[in-house]
Amino acid sequence: MTMKTNKFLAIAAVAVAMTACSNDENGKSTPKYIQISAGIPTATRTVVTADGNLNFASGDAISVYVWTGSASALPTNVSDYVVNGSTNTYDGTKWTASPQMLWKNLTDPHFFLAVYPKRQITDVNYTFDAADAEKSDVLVAHNMGVNNAGVVATEELIPLTFDHIMANLQVNLQFRNQWGANGPSNLAMKTSVQTEGTIDFMAKTMTSKGSNTEVKLNQITTPASGYAASFETLIVPQSGFKSLTINVEGNDYVFTNPTDIKLQSGKTTIVNLIVGRNEIEVGNISISSWTTGTTIGGDNPVEVTD
């Protein structure tokens, strides 16, 4: 997975378009089919464009759910879904639904929920796959209409704005001069966190569960400005996170914060550290977005020792 500093955005947007596929007796277009528009007005997370935005890539697929009744809860019966997990696949220019999505009728308010990557929303259990962190991302979109009143069949574009359910952890490193002017060349970083969770698709949250598992952070090709190296990973949102292990030229340096470091859905937690042979020094911890969150280190990184 390629992750760029401060490039994860809090939201992505897709548009659901209604095409006129039948005519009423007065010759007016009648909305029938629900389709995904080829245009993505704002960013998501897969391909980095020249201006730094992140967009869906060809082959990406989302699951779309549509129902009538209430905006406050998902249907309890499968038969109550107007659209039950239709897979919409992007080919680089347009989205194709399978099976095709239809309005229930022209009068009832409809409610929309979509998930990336595609999945059944009855499957609320989640396990982070460190070997394929990109596919371990989870984004959820709702459109419940204005004031949760729903959306009546229309040919107008219906936006779906995606929010990240996962947390993002970024660690930036500076080094004391013990390793020379260019700093060390052989670096690695890991932590121990919960990698399982339970998703609430209506609340757009995830609750961590299970025992801790070692997770390796990915080194970013271009470090954050002012730092010699940067690492990043997606993480299940959780409390109790305090510690990082930094391997420098074969030697482990452990940073342990005195208090919990927040890992929150849709937010990037930034930890800025200075690594010396005798200590690791923290500048500040911050969280930023995707949306803005906590920063540890800032202009005065924390010093780390072995």
C-alpha positions in Angstrom: 0.0 0.0 0.0 1.2 3.5 -0.9 0.3 6.1 1.7 1.3 9.7 1.5 1.7 12.2 4.4 -1.4 14.2 5.0 -3.0 12.8 1.9 -5.7 10.7 3.5 -8.9 12.7 3.3 -11.9 12.5 5.6 -14.5 12.0 2.9 -15.0 10.6 -0.5 -17.9 11.3 -2.8 -19.8 9.3 -5.3 -23.0 10.4 -7.1 -26.0 8.2 -7.7 -27.8 9.3 -10.9 -31.3 8.5 -12.0 -31.9 7.8 -15.7 -35.2 8.2 -17.4 -36.0 4.7 -18.7 -39.7 4.9 -19.1 -42.3 7.5 -20.0 -45.6 8.3 -18.4 -48.8 8.8 -20.3 -48.0 12.6 -20.7 -44.7 11.8 -22.3 -42.6 12.9 -19.3 -39.5 11.0 -18.2 -40.1 8.7 -15.2 -37.2 7.8 -13.0 -36.7 4.0 -12.9 -33.0 3.0 -12.7 -30.5 4.0 -10.1 -27.0 4.3 -11.5 -23.6 5.5 -10.2 -22.2 8.6 -11.9 -18.8 8.4 -13.5 -17.9 11.7 -11.9 -16.3 11.7 -8.4 -16.7 15.3 -7.2 -14.3 15.0 -4.2 -11.6 12.7 -3.1 -11.4 9.1 -1.8 -8.3 7.1 -1.2 -6.8 5.0 -4.0 -5.1 7.0 -6.8 -3.1 10.2 -6.1 -3.7 12.9 -8.7 -1.4 15.8 -9.6 -3.1 18.1 -7.2 -2.8 15.6 -4.3 -6.4 14.4 -4.3 -7.1 10.7 -3.9 -9.6 9.0 -6.2 -11.2 5.7 -6.8 -9.2 3.5 -9.2 -10.4 1.3 -12.0 -11.7 -2.0 -10.5 -12.8 -0.5 -7.2 -16.2 -1.7 -6.1 -18.8 -0.5 -3.6 -21.9 -2.1 -2.2 -25.1 0.0 -2.3 -28.1 -0.5 -0.1 -31.5 1.4 -0.5 -34.6 1.0 1.6 -37.8 2.8 2.4 -39.4 3.3 5.8 -37.1 5.0 8.3 -33.8 6.8 8.3 -33.0 5.7 11.8 -32.5 2.0 11.3 -31.7 -0.6 8.7 -34.5 -2.9 7.6 -34.8 -6.1 9.8 -36.0 -8.2 6.9 -34.0 -8.7 3.7 -37.2 -8.4 1.7 -37.6 -4.8 2.9 -34.5 -3.6 1.0 -35.2 -1.9 -2.3 -31.6 -2.5 -3.3 -29.7 -5.1 -1.2 -26.0 -4.8 -1.7 -25.8 -4.1 -5.4 -22.1 -4.2 -6.4 -21.1 -1.0 -8.3 -17.8 -1.3 -10.1 -15.7 1.6 -11.4 -13.9 1.1 -14.8 -12.0 4.4 -14.7 -14.8 6.4 -16.3 -18.1 5.1 -15.1 -19.8 2.9 -12.5 -21.7 -0.3 -13.4 -24.3 -1.8 -11.1 -24.9 -5.6 -10.8 -27.7 -6.3 -10.3 -29.2 -3.1 -11.7 -30.8 -0.8 -9.1 -34.4 0.4 -9.4 -36.5 2.8 -7.4 -39.3 1.1 -5.5 -41.8 3.7 -6.7 -42.1 7.4 -7.4 -43.6 8.5 -4.1 -41.9 6.8 -1.1 -38.8 8.4 0.5 -35.7 6.2 -0.1 -32.7 6.0 2.1 -29.1 5.2 0.9 -26.1 3.5 2.5 -22.9 2.4 0.6 -19.8 0.6 1.7 -16.2 0.5 0.3 -14.8 -2.1 -0.2 -18.0 -4.0 -1.2 -19.4 -6.2 1.6 -22.6 -7.4 3.1 -23.6 -5.2 5.9 -24.9 -8.2 7.9 -21.2 -9.0 8.3 -20.2 -6.6 11.1 -17.0 -8.4 12.1 -13.7 -6.9 10.9 -10.1 -8.1 10.9 -7.2 -5.9 9.8 -5.0 -7.5 7.2 -1.5 -5.9 7.6 -0.4 -7.6 4.4 -3.0 -5.7 2.4 -3.7 -2.5 4.3 -5.3 -0.7 1.4 -8.1 -3.3 1.2 -8.4 -3.2 5.0 -9.7 0.3 4.7 -13.5 0.7 5.4 -15.5 3.7 4.2 -19.3 4.2 4.7 -21.6 6.7 3.1 -25.2 7.7 4.0 -27.8 9.8 2.2 -30.9 10.0 4.3 -32.3 13.1 2.5 -32.7 16.6 3.9 -33.5 16.4 7.6 -33.6 12.6 7.3 -36.8 12.9 5.3 -35.5 10.5 2.6 -35.1 10.9 -1.2 -38.0 10.6 -3.5 -37.3 9.2 -7.0 -35.7 11.8 -9.2 -33.4 12.1 -12.2 -31.1 14.5 -10.2 -27.7 13.4 -8.9 -27.8 12.0 -5.4 -24.5 12.4 -3.6 -23.0 9.8 -1.4 -20.3 11.2 0.9 -17.9 8.5 2.4 -16.3 8.7 5.8 -13.4 6.6 7.0 -14.2 4.1 9.7 -10.6 3.2 10.4 -8.0 5.3 12.2 -4.7 6.3 10.6 -1.4 6.5 12.5 1.5 8.5 11.2 4.9 8.6 13.0 7.6 11.2 11.9 11.2 10.8 12.9 14.2 13.1 13.4 17.6 11.8 14.4 20.4 13.1 16.6 23.8 13.4 14.9 25.1 10.1 16.2 24.2 8.6 12.8 25.9 11.3 10.8 24.6 14.1 8.7 22.3 11.9 6.6 20.9 9.8 9.5 20.5 6.0 9.6 19.6 4.2 6.4 18.1 1.0 7.8 14.8 1.7 9.6 11.7 -0.2 10.6 8.8 0.4 13.0 6.1 -1.7 14.7 3.5 -1.6 17.4 1.1 -4.0 19.2 -2.6 -3.2 18.9 -6.0 -4.8 18.6 -6.6 -5.8 14.9 -10.3 -6.9 15.2 -13.4 -4.9 15.5 -17.2 -4.7 15.2 -18.6 -2.2 12.6 -21.8 -0.2 13.2 -22.7 0.9 9.7 -25.4 3.3 10.8 -23.2 5.1 13.3 -20.1 4.9 11.1 -18.1 3.6 13.9 -16.0 0.5 14.8 -15.5 -1.0 18.3 -12.2 -2.8 18.8 -12.0 -6.3 20.3 -9.7 -9.2 20.8 -6.0 -9.5 21.8 -3.2 -7.3 20.6 -1.2 -8.3 17.5 2.0 -7.0 16.1 1.5 -4.5 13.2 4.4 -3.2 11.1 4.1 0.4 9.9 4.8 1.2 6.3 7.6 3.7 5.5 6.4 6.6 3.4 8.5 7.4 0.3 8.5 11.1 1.0 8.8 12.0 4.7 6.8 14.8 6.3 8.4 18.2 5.9 11.3 18.7 8.4 11.6 15.0 9.2 14.1 12.3 8.1 11.6 9.5 7.9 7.9 8.9 8.2 5.8 5.8 8.8 2.1 5.2 8.5 -0.6 2.5 8.9 -4.3 2.0 9.2 -5.4 0.9 12.6 -8.7 -0.3 14.2 -9.9 2.7 16.3 -9.2 1.9 20.0 -8.0 3.1 23.4 -5.0 1.9 25.3 -2.4 2.6 22.6 0.8 4.0 24.1 3.9 2.3 22.7 6.0 2.2 19.4 9.1 0.2 18.7 11.6 1.8 16.2 14.4 -0.4 14.8 17.4 1.7 13.8 20.3 -0.1 12.2 19.3 -3.4 14.0 18.7 -1.8 17.4 15.3 -1.4 19.0 14.2 1.9 20.5 10.9 1.9 22.4 8.7 5.0 22.8 6.0 4.7 25.5 3.7 7.7 26.0 2.7 8.3 29.6 -1.0 8.5 28.6 -3.2 6.8 26.0 -2.7 8.0 22.4 -6.1 8.4 20.8 -6.8 6.3 17.6 -10.2 7.6 16.3 -12.3 6.7 13.3 -11.7 9.0 10.3 -8.7 10.8 12.0 -5.0 10.7 11.6 -3.0 10.5 14.8 0.5 12.1 14.3 3.4 11.2 16.6 6.6 13.3 16.1 9.8 11.9 17.7 13.5 12.6 17.9 15.6 9.5 18.1 18.9 9.5 19.9 21.2 6.7 21.1 20.2 7.5 24.7 16.6 8.7 24.5 13.5 9.3 22.3 12.1 12.7 22.7 8.5 13.6 21.9 7.6 16.9 20.2 3.9 16.5 20.3 1.0 14.2 19.4 -1.8 15.5 17.2 -4.9 14.1 15.5 -5.6 15.4 12.0 -7.9 14.5 9.2 -8.4 12.5 7.0 -10.1 15.0 9.5 -7.9 16.7 12.1 -7.0 14.8 15.3 -4.2 14.5 17.9 -0.5 15.4 17.4 2.3 14.3 19.7 5.6 16.2 19.1 4.9 19.1 16.8 7.7 21.7 16.8 9.3 20.0 19.8 9.5 16.2 19.0 9.9 13.7 21.8 13.3 12.2 22.2 13.5 8.4 22.1 16.2 6.2 23.7 17.1 2.5 23.5 
